[in-house]
Amino acid sequence: MKRIVLTGGGTAGHVTPNIALIPRLKELGYDIHYIGSYDGIEKRLIEDFDIPYYGISTGKLRRYFDPKNFSDPFRVMKGFAEARKILKNIKPDIVFSKGGFVSVPVVRAAASRKIPSIIHESDMTPGLANKLCIPVAEVVCCNFPETLKELPEDKAMLTGSPIREELRKGNKIAALDLCGFTANKPVIMVIGGSLGAANVNKVVRDALPELLKDFQVVHICGKEKVDNLLLNTKGYKQFEYLKGELKDVFAMADLVISRAGANAICELLALKKPNLLIPLGRGGSRGDQILNAKSFESQGFSIVLEEDDITETLLVEKVHELFFTRQTYIDSMSRSNQLNSIQTITGLIENVCNQKVELQTES
């Protein structure tokens, strides 16, 4: 049996693509193990999948001054030693890393054990953790054509990001019932990430009187961000978050208003949902969402509104523009070569494993 170690953590975005690969890896006969931090979000997310989990010491890699910069390198070194020991015991054929600071000691430890690694970069430009892993990786997968020029030519592969197959199996009728919506009026889905997006929430709610004339709106607004004054507004349904019902709401949605996190927009691409992106500004991030959104706009997948420019009037105008030209965006997304990410990435994993077997046979 082939054996693989998955790694990645710190945020859900560094875990959910790994989870998306699990069913296909099991079909291919892989014995799957996961290495993450002692108590990170990755540990909680992996618990449901009956996969052996191993925790290691981790330290965050920062580009700015912080007193922890003096202690965290020692945590990383400890994690490296722990990962080496775990890999020695597991003896995997390959490591697949989705990034995040926990992945650095694992990928570097794998290289020291001569275990090949494939890593995945979600954003337009590689993060610091992946920059430290690229030199020892066999293949570097990415989401955006523009990222290819940032990576070693002999390692770079445009794959897109794997998304959970269950998201493709939603039930529109179930979502209409859940929201109390009618089937004869189009639906806008608004989603701002697990914690919500306060600025997006505000402008959407300010625009509701105009939006609700032509649309129904389901709003996944984030933890503790439900507006109780709008609970009885006809055609407007709020949720703090959705788990099992998310696939149904996606199936129901005719348009999506979203932030521009890499995994979120890759889900929109895979589901071919016409979308209006409002990326998180540079004041709240390193600017990766702006770059992500501009790439999708240039490929004809999205309309983009800068957060600093958005008004309720402009939002309503762009929503109507998107709705009346939606087939253009669906057609562009249908032509993308980033839609079969799971097959592409597991194919790369198979190739690297087979090359390893051939080398061992020859030796």
C-alpha positions as CSV (number, residue, x, y, z in Angstrom):
1,M,0.0,0.0,0.0
2,K,1.2,3.5,-0.9
3,R,1.5,5.8,2.1
4,I,1.1,9.6,2.1
5,V,1.5,12.3,4.7
6,L,-0.6,15.4,4.4
7,T,0.4,18.5,6.2
8,G,-0.8,22.1,6.4
9,G,-2.5,24.2,9.0
10,G,-2.9,27.5,10.9
11,T,-6.1,28.4,9.1
12,A,-8.9,26.4,7.5
13,G,-7.7,27.4,4.1
14,H,-4.5,25.4,4.7
15,V,-6.6,22.3,5.6
16,T,-9.7,22.0,3.5
17,P,-7.9,21.4,0.2
18,N,-6.1,18.4,1.9
19,I,-9.6,17.2,3.0
20,A,-10.8,17.5,-0.5
21,L,-8.1,15.1,-1.7
22,I,-8.8,12.4,0.9
23,P,-11.6,10.5,-0.9
24,R,-9.6,10.2,-4.2
25,L,-6.5,9.2,-2.3
26,K,-8.4,6.5,-0.6
27,E,-9.8,5.3,-4.0
28,L,-6.2,5.1,-5.2
29,G,-5.2,2.9,-2.3
30,Y,-3.2,5.3,-0.2
31,D,-2.7,4.9,3.5
32,I,-3.2,8.5,4.7
33,H,-1.6,10.2,7.7
34,Y,-1.6,13.9,8.8
35,I,1.0,15.9,10.6
36,G,-0.1,19.2,12.1
37,S,0.3,21.3,15.2
38,Y,-0.5,20.1,18.6
39,D,-3.9,21.9,18.9
40,G,-4.4,23.8,15.7
41,I,-7.6,24.0,13.6
42,E,-6.2,21.3,11.4
43,K,-6.5,18.8,14.3
44,R,-10.2,19.6,14.8
45,L,-10.9,19.4,11.1
46,I,-9.2,16.1,10.5
47,E,-10.9,14.3,13.5
48,D,-13.9,13.4,11.3
49,F,-11.9,11.4,8.8
50,D,-10.5,8.5,10.7
51,I,-6.9,9.4,9.8
52,P,-3.9,9.1,12.1
53,Y,-2.9,12.5,13.3
54,Y,0.5,13.6,14.7
55,G,1.1,16.9,16.4
56,I,4.4,18.7,16.3
57,S,5.8,21.9,17.8
58,T,5.4,24.9,15.6
59,G,6.5,28.5,15.5
60,K,5.0,31.3,13.3
61,L,7.2,32.8,10.7
62,R,6.8,36.6,10.8
63,R,8.0,39.3,8.5
64,Y,7.6,41.9,11.3
65,F,9.1,42.5,14.7
66,D,7.6,40.5,17.5
67,P,9.2,39.2,20.8
68,K,8.1,35.7,19.8
69,N,10.6,35.9,16.9
70,F,13.3,35.1,19.4
71,S,11.6,31.9,20.7
72,D,9.7,30.6,17.7
73,P,12.8,29.4,15.8
74,F,13.5,27.0,18.6
75,R,9.9,25.7,18.3
76,V,10.4,25.2,14.6
77,M,13.7,23.3,15.2
78,K,11.9,21.1,17.8
79,G,9.1,20.5,15.2
80,F,11.7,19.6,12.6
81,A,13.1,16.9,15.0
82,E,9.7,15.6,15.9
83,A,8.7,15.5,12.2
84,R,11.9,13.5,11.3
85,K,11.1,11.0,14.0
86,I,7.4,10.6,12.9
87,L,8.5,10.2,9.2
88,K,11.0,7.6,10.2
89,N,8.3,5.6,11.9
90,I,5.6,6.1,9.2
91,K,7.9,5.7,6.2
92,P,5.7,7.5,3.7
93,D,6.2,7.4,0.0
94,I,5.4,11.1,-0.4
95,V,4.4,14.3,1.5
96,F,1.7,16.7,0.3
97,S,1.8,20.1,1.9
98,K,-0.9,22.8,1.7
99,G,1.2,25.4,3.4
100,G,1.0,27.3,6.6
101,F,3.8,27.6,9.2
102,V,3.3,24.0,10.4
103,S,4.3,22.7,7.0
104,V,7.9,24.0,7.0
105,P,9.4,21.5,9.5
106,V,7.5,18.7,7.9
107,V,8.6,19.4,4.3
108,R,12.2,20.1,5.4
109,A,12.3,16.9,7.5
110,A,11.0,14.9,4.6
111,A,13.8,16.2,2.4
112,S,16.3,15.2,5.1
113,R,14.8,11.7,4.9
114,K,14.9,11.7,1.1
115,I,11.1,11.6,1.0
116,P,9.7,13.6,-2.0
117,S,7.2,16.4,-1.3
118,I,4.6,18.2,-3.4
119,I,3.5,21.6,-2.1
120,H,0.6,23.8,-3.1
121,E,0.5,27.6,-3.1
122,S,-3.0,29.1,-3.0
123,D,-2.3,32.8,-3.4
124,M,-0.9,34.8,-6.3
125,T,2.5,35.2,-4.7
126,P,4.1,32.5,-2.5
127,G,3.9,33.0,1.3
128,L,6.9,32.8,3.5
129,A,6.3,29.3,4.6
130,N,6.1,28.0,1.0
131,K,9.2,30.0,0.0
132,L,11.1,28.0,2.6
133,C,9.8,24.7,1.2
134,I,10.1,25.4,-2.5
135,P,13.8,24.6,-2.8
136,V,13.3,21.0,-1.5
137,A,9.9,20.3,-3.2
138,E,9.5,18.1,-6.3
139,V,6.5,20.0,-7.6
140,V,4.9,23.3,-6.7
141,C,1.2,23.5,-7.5
142,C,-0.5,26.9,-7.9
143,N,-3.9,28.5,-8.5
144,F,-3.1,31.4,-10.8
145,P,-1.3,31.6,-14.2
146,E,0.5,34.7,-12.9
147,T,2.1,32.6,-10.1
148,L,4.0,30.4,-12.6
149,K,6.6,33.2,-13.2
150,E,7.2,33.4,-9.4
151,L,8.2,29.7,-9.2
152,P,11.1,27.6,-10.5
153,E,10.1,26.7,-14.1
154,D,11.0,23.0,-13.7
155,K,8.8,22.6,-10.7
156,A,5.7,24.8,-11.3
157,M,2.4,23.4,-12.2
158,L,-0.9,25.2,-12.6
159,T,-3.5,23.0,-11.0
160,G,-6.1,25.1,-9.3
161,S,-7.2,24.3,-5.7
162,P,-9.0,21.0,-4.8
163,I,-12.5,21.6,-3.5
164,R,-14.7,19.2,-1.7
165,E,-16.8,17.1,-4.1
166,E,-19.8,17.4,-1.8
167,L,-20.1,21.1,-2.8
168,R,-21.1,20.0,-6.3
169,K,-24.0,17.9,-4.9
170,G,-26.3,20.5,-3.5
171,N,-30.0,20.5,-3.5
172,K,-31.6,23.8,-4.7
173,I,-35.0,22.9,-3.4
174,A,-33.7,22.1,0.0
175,A,-32.0,25.5,0.2
176,L,-35.2,27.3,-1.0
177,D,-37.1,25.6,1.8
178,L,-34.3,26.4,4.3
179,C,-34.4,30.1,3.4
180,G,-38.2,30.4,2.8
181,F,-37.5,31.7,-0.8
182,T,-39.6,31.3,-3.9
183,A,-38.3,29.5,-7.1
184,N,-39.3,32.3,-9.5
185,K,-36.9,35.1,-8.3
186,P,-33.1,34.9,-8.6
187,V,-30.9,34.5,-5.5
188,I,-27.8,36.3,-4.5
189,M,-25.5,34.5,-2.0
190,V,-23.3,36.8,0.1
191,I,-20.3,35.2,1.9
192,G,-17.4,36.9,3.6
193,G,-15.4,34.1,5.2
194,S,-15.8,32.3,8.5
195,L,-15.6,35.5,10.5
196,G,-17.6,37.5,8.1
197,A,-16.7,40.8,6.6
198,A,-18.1,43.9,8.4
199,N,-17.7,46.3,5.5
200,V,-19.3,43.9,3.0
201,N,-22.1,43.2,5.5
202,K,-22.9,46.9,5.9
203,V,-23.0,47.8,2.2
204,V,-25.1,44.8,1.4
205,R,-27.6,45.6,4.1
206,D,-27.7,49.3,3.0
207,A,-28.4,48.2,-0.5
208,L,-31.2,45.7,0.5
209,P,-34.1,48.0,-0.4
210,E,-33.0,48.1,-4.0
211,L,-31.6,44.5,-4.2
212,L,-34.8,42.9,-2.9
213,K,-36.8,44.5,-5.8
214,D,-35.2,42.0,-8.2
215,F,-33.5,39.4,-6.1
216,Q,-33.6,37.3,-2.9
217,V,-30.5,37.5,-0.7
218,V,-29.0,34.8,1.5
219,H,-26.3,36.3,3.6
220,I,-23.7,34.2,5.4
221,C,-22.5,37.1,7.6
222,G,-20.2,35.6,10.2
223,K,-20.1,34.8,13.9
224,E,-22.2,37.2,15.9
225,K,-22.9,39.4,12.9
226,V,-26.6,38.7,12.3
227,D,-28.7,41.9,12.3
228,N,-31.7,41.2,14.5
229,L,-33.6,44.2,13.1
230,L,-33.7,42.5,9.7
231,L,-34.8,39.0,10.8
232,N,-38.3,39.4,9.4
233,T,-37.3,41.0,6.1
234,K,-39.0,39.2,3.3
235,G,-36.6,37.7,0.7
236,Y,-33.5,38.2,3.0
237,K,-32.2,35.3,5.1
238,Q,-29.1,35.5,7.4
239,F,-26.8,32.8,8.8
240,E,-23.8,33.1,11.0
241,Y,-22.3,30.2,9.1
242,L,-23.3,27.1,7.2
243,K,-21.8,23.6,7.2
244,G,-23.8,20.8,5.7
245,E,-26.3,23.2,4.1
246,L,-23.6,25.2,2.3
247,K,-23.7,22.9,-0.8
248,D,-27.5,23.4,-1.1
249,V,-27.2,27.2,-0.8
250,F,-24.5,27.2,-3.5
251,A,-26.8,25.1,-5.7
252,M,-29.5,27.7,-5.2
253,A,-27.4,30.8,-5.8
254,D,-27.6,32.5,-9.2
255,L,-24.9,35.1,-8.2
256,V,-22.3,35.3,-5.4
257,I,-20.9,38.3,-3.7
258,S,-17.7,37.2,-1.9
259,R,-14.3,38.1,-0.5
260,A,-11.4,37.0,-2.6
261,G,-9.6,34.4,-0.5
262,A,-7.9,31.9,-2.7
263,N,-9.9,28.8,-1.6
264,A,-13.2,30.7,-1.7
265,I,-12.8,31.9,-5.2
266,C,-11.6,28.5,-6.4
267,E,-14.9,27.1,-5.1
268,L,-16.7,29.7,-7.2
269,L,-14.7,28.8,-10.2
270,A,-15.3,25.0,-9.8
271,L,-19.0,25.6,-9.3
272,K,-19.1,28.1,-12.2
273,K,-20.9,30.7,-10.1
274,P,-21.0,34.3,-11.6
275,N,-19.4,36.4,-8.9
276,L,-18.7,39.9,-7.6
277,L,-15.5,40.0,-5.6
278,I,-14.8,42.5,-2.9
279,P,-11.2,41.8,-1.8
280,L,-9.9,42.5,1.6
281,G,-7.8,45.7,1.3
282,R,-4.1,46.1,2.0
283,G,-4.8,47.5,5.4
284,G,-6.1,44.1,6.5
285,S,-3.8,41.8,4.7
286,R,-0.6,41.6,2.6
287,G,-2.7,42.4,-0.4
288,D,-3.1,38.8,-1.7
289,Q,-6.9,39.1,-2.0
290,I,-6.5,42.1,-4.3
291,L,-4.1,40.2,-6.5
292,N,-6.3,37.1,-6.5
293,A,-9.3,39.1,-7.5
294,K,-7.5,40.9,-10.3
295,S,-6.4,37.6,-11.7
296,F,-9.9,36.3,-11.8
297,E,-11.1,39.5,-13.4
298,S,-8.4,39.4,-16.1
299,Q,-9.4,35.8,-16.9
300,G,-13.1,36.8,-17.3
301,F,-14.3,34.9,-14.2
302,S,-15.3,37.9,-12.0
303,I,-16.4,41.5,-11.6
304,V,-14.2,43.2,-8.9
305,L,-15.1,46.1,-6.6
306,E,-12.4,47.6,-4.4
307,E,-13.5,47.8,-0.8
308,D,-12.5,51.5,-0.5
309,D,-14.6,52.5,-3.5
310,I,-17.8,50.5,-2.8
311,T,-21.1,52.3,-2.2
312,E,-24.6,50.8,-2.1
313,T,-25.4,52.4,-5.4
314,L,-22.4,51.0,-7.1
315,L,-23.0,47.6,-5.6
316,V,-26.6,47.5,-7.0
317,E,-25.3,48.7,-10.4
318,K,-22.6,46.0,-10.5
319,V,-25.0,43.2,-9.3
320,H,-27.4,44.0,-12.2
321,E,-24.5,44.1,-14.7
322,L,-23.3,40.7,-13.4
323,F,-26.8,39.2,-13.6
324,F,-27.5,40.3,-17.2
325,T,-24.1,39.2,-18.4
326,R,-23.8,36.1,-16.2
327,Q,-23.6,33.6,-19.1
328,T,-20.4,35.3,-20.3
329,Y,-18.8,34.6,-16.9
330,I,-20.1,31.0,-16.8
331,D,-18.7,30.4,-20.3
332,S,-15.2,31.8,-19.3
333,M,-15.1,29.6,-16.2
334,S,-16.2,26.6,-18.2
335,R,-13.1,27.0,-20.4
336,S,-10.7,27.1,-17.4
337,N,-8.0,24.5,-17.2
338,Q,-8.1,24.7,-13.4
339,L,-11.3,22.8,-12.9
340,N,-10.0,19.2,-12.4
341,S,-7.7,20.0,-9.5
342,I,-8.2,16.8,-7.6
343,Q,-7.5,14.6,-10.6
344,T,-4.5,16.8,-11.6
345,I,-2.9,16.9,-8.1
346,T,-3.5,13.2,-7.4
347,G,-2.0,12.4,-10.8
348,L,1.1,14.3,-9.8
349,I,1.3,12.4,-6.5
350,E,1.0,9.1,-8.4
351,N,3.8,10.2,-10.9
352,V,6.2,11.2,-8.1
353,C,5.5,8.0,-6.2
354,N,6.0,5.9,-9.3
355,Q,9.3,7.6,-10.0
356,K,10.4,6.9,-6.5
357,V,9.6,3.2,-7.0
358,E,11.5,3.1,-10.3
359,L,14.6,4.7,-8.7
360,Q,14.5,2.2,-5.8
361,T,14.2,-0.7,-8.3
362,E,17.1,0.5,-10.3
363,S,19.3,0.9,-7.2
